[in-house]
């Protein structure tokens, strides 16, 4: 399975869109891997989320967004789902699509946002190639070569989802946007069973920044706690890749701090355009 971390920043991006703090000013000068667009990860032909920075992911990072056959959306916040762009998936705006059809799996709020955002400009011949599938937490989805289990995220409402992805012998747990996982998630994962995870993608918005235990995102200690629980359940082993992503400018994700986190916790910190083969 090919995994491409196209966007690795939090809602405001890094440097933040309207920010003039010391770190953001310095990051603009340094450029390179400190520039982090909004969250999107490609797992072969499946994308988790579709942010406002998808144009950047296609034009600068070279991603073929027309090759996305399946889209899973965590929640309706604009940094994870920019629905208006889908009016451009066809007609004279897009020719020679790699995949003619797109299936979107998301909660009912995301589906409502899609319909509202595209209502004024969506052409019927474009819309007929996009299929919305409303889903909730703790459902099993089967499509193409994929089996996906939806889990509940700890975020701003009951809306957000996180995902267990299975394709062939590869198993991936995608955990963005969420704080520490609800107990129901661990119980569900225990019931699903299966072999060890090939990869865990972890929200690490806070890095070392202090935050409450009921926060809607995670820091390094939270990520370590989630992995400890998964290891106790037999889902994480020595062969499991552990990737942290979704960094905020407030946590100052400088090269030095990222390198410190990788050394102290044994995680791999994603950057925009980072590709793994698992």
Steps between C-alpha positions, in 0.01 A plus 500: 500500500628845408432769760541867407471767769399794283397738778640487854384824660212589730205722405701821458794344316866560582589784486149596603290681243464834682769469766804721562638321806876455522486137392278559196718789381810282535335201326419717198867591472627144540243336269558128435329236711369753750236605248201283586172503309167375632442130569470240227645148478484270198498125553530365144171605332334603827529848647422596856368857487508760223617842625512850346865431416417219256600728210846535658519124549433448129699787349805513729519150649388330178211295638252366244180588681293351217645161598315514832230236469382515862490792741450465874423824682567530870270799555359815344756758622631686198863401555394138444226537239487773236192379315476781244801371305300201382307712251828492303517119476379474143356706212764727337681539832634143505588271211643148490417418862690199629183389680166605351303447822554604859333351807496716814437342840419749773255590772170671424633848585779463245248387240285806575804728467578342163149564367493859624852588379438361150133594458555815292764382254496120483416366154280192479753310287770561765271419792393166355860372528518582874316277747448597863471225762386621846668299777531517876736362761552127549403390151679259266532617139611284208586648161753413232797330666430676829334418829459800729378525857379839622581606855395796714745787540527719810466842339260796500180298472372148441550556128870416434614153399833320493570185303645151499601425140563149372627404155649155439731428792547870585319659793515873574349699785443862402451721807450867397322726626462358849612522856548187709277228361166426669481163675238388249768509231726257684206268564405507133857436387517206739185354347625550144821315580741435217877510479742769602478844347742587221473874572343739749454861387465717810373852561780687681373857484646599837844333486645602840243777562302455826129425462212348693421130508171562320661693215372449146849430366804311626857571601797267523405346834147435374633329187725284717204409722285398201782281368549346845134401512514358148816305585329350806221387268749332270435742212836678503835325475859562401404505132233771540592837348408790729451835326404830662339781300251794514737750663396848617712815484422545871709192581798645308577195282852616412755253357675487839180425694383243246838325516482497881151347491607227257800412718318503834183319389612291204237650270546602137379856446324549167571794272311616192568258216650224716441156347519160666471148363351259753 
